Amino acid sequence: MDIMTEQSYSAGVIAGQSALTGRRGEDLIAEMRGYYDLWLSDLTTSPSDEMTAAWLIGFSGALARHYSHVAITSSQPPVLN
């Protein structure tokens, strides 16, 4: 994995974690779009497909780990809309 793809993955993880602790007044897809747009605005060039995929994998992976942990530690697993 090249450095830009690695950084994109890390940025996605951070965005996913932030979405979990964010405003929550918005639905998750709106928060994801906001964080994605913020990530894009920080780039000096357009992201490659690999960079975008890495960001999305990082974002969704952070959410998956969180909800998996909640399901393991809770007697009532979360209901995902």
Secondary structure per residue as TSV (DSSP state, phi and psi in degrees):
chain	resnum	aa	ss	phi	psi
A	1	M	-	360.0	128.2
A	2	D	-	-77.5	168.1
A	3	I	H	-62.2	-38.3
A	4	M	H	-67.3	-38.3
A	5	T	H	-68.7	-40.4
A	6	E	H	-62.4	-43.3
A	7	Q	H	-65.8	-35.9
A	8	S	H	-65.0	-41.8
A	9	Y	H	-60.9	-47.4
A	10	S	H	-61.5	-41.3
A	11	A	H	-63.3	-37.0
A	12	G	H	-66.1	-40.3
A	13	V	H	-61.5	-47.2
A	14	I	H	-62.3	-41.7
A	15	A	H	-63.9	-40.7
A	16	G	H	-62.9	-43.2
A	17	Q	H	-65.0	-39.0
A	18	S	H	-66.8	-36.6
A	19	A	H	-63.5	-32.6
A	20	L	H	-70.5	-27.7
A	21	T	H	-110.4	8.3
A	22	G	S	-77.5	-155.5
A	23	R	-	-60.9	-35.4
A	24	R	-	56.4	1.6
A	25	G	S	-79.7	-17.1
A	26	E	S	-103.1	157.6
A	27	D	-	-74.3	164.3
A	28	L	H	-61.8	-37.4
A	29	I	H	-65.5	-35.8
A	30	A	H	-66.8	-40.2
A	31	E	H	-65.6	-40.9
A	32	M	H	-60.7	-45.0
A	33	R	H	-61.0	-41.1
A	34	G	H	-62.2	-46.7
A	35	Y	H	-67.4	-36.0
A	36	Y	H	-64.9	-45.6
A	37	D	H	-61.9	-38.3
A	38	L	H	-63.5	-43.4
A	39	W	H	-60.8	-45.0
A	40	L	H	-60.7	-39.4
A	41	S	H	-67.4	-23.2
A	42	D	H	-82.3	-14.0
A	43	L	-	-81.1	148.3
A	44	T	S	-89.5	-19.4
A	45	T	S	-133.2	168.7
A	46	S	-	-67.1	141.4
A	47	P	-	-73.8	148.0
A	48	S	-	-75.4	168.2
A	49	D	H	-60.2	-38.1
A	50	E	H	-64.8	-39.5
A	51	M	H	-65.3	-43.6
A	52	T	H	-64.6	-43.9
A	53	A	H	-62.2	-41.9
A	54	A	H	-63.2	-41.0
A	55	W	H	-61.9	-46.7
A	56	L	H	-64.5	-38.4
A	57	I	H	-65.4	-42.7
A	58	G	H	-62.3	-45.0
A	59	F	H	-62.6	-52.7
A	60	S	H	-68.7	-32.1
A	61	G	H	-65.0	-39.4
A	62	A	H	-62.4	-42.4
A	63	L	H	-66.5	-43.4
A	64	A	H	-62.2	-42.8
A	65	R	H	-63.8	-40.8
A	66	H	H	-62.4	-52.2
A	67	Y	H	-69.2	-28.4
A	68	S	H	-66.8	-43.9
A	69	H	H	-63.2	-42.4
A	70	V	H	-60.4	-43.6
A	71	A	H	-65.1	-36.3
A	72	I	H	-71.8	-38.0
A	73	T	H	-95.0	-1.7
A	74	S	-	-115.1	144.3
A	75	S	S	-78.2	-18.8
A	76	Q	S	-119.0	94.1
A	77	P	-	-56.3	149.0
A	78	P	-	-65.5	148.7
A	79	V	-	-96.3	118.2
A	80	L	-	-92.6	128.1
A	81	N	-	-83.0	360.0
